[in-house]
């Protein structure tokens, strides 16, 4: 019963991860955040493999999924530190989430709840010609906290998925050890059917 509920819970967690990361992927695409887009794509593939392994009783797939979750947790911790400007990280000057190939920021910076966007004219000389120079005000929730909330949700789902993935792998391994599908009956020894005769043999005498 516990094994079945563990599998069902892991399937539910994988489903939640897919829904949340697809939502996150959409907004990362809108903000041209290339590093998160790549990380999200890999995460989607690994979660699908983990879901397949859970349904089809493939412990190797589930183990790979659990290992990836450790890297996924590390990535999301970095994103949280980046937006909260922990250490030497700065969300204003560093463009590492776009691989330094564009000046795009988080989509939520301009489109957050209550945000008012005002174009600044004339634009400063250092501003690229194909970009507009704006000020954002009136946001009910700053964009960095929305990004932190997204990463925090991914952290919670990843930790829950890791715990249940380890549990399901343990249950599958114990089940395989308790019953050997190839040689499960070898320990009992195989004895072929023996013929029994209910006739009593009598000696025969031949006369000369």
Secondary structure, DSSP 8 states (H G I E B T S, - for coil): -HHHHHHHHHHHHHHHHHHHHHHHHHHHHHTT-HHHHHHHHHHHHHHHHHHHHHHTT-HHHHHHHHHHHHHHHHHHHHHHHHHTT-TT--TTT--GGGTTS-----THHHHSTT-EEEE-SS--TTS-TTS--EEEE--SS-HHHHHHHHHHHHHHHHHHHHHHHHHHHHHHHHHHHHS-TTTTTGGG----------S---------
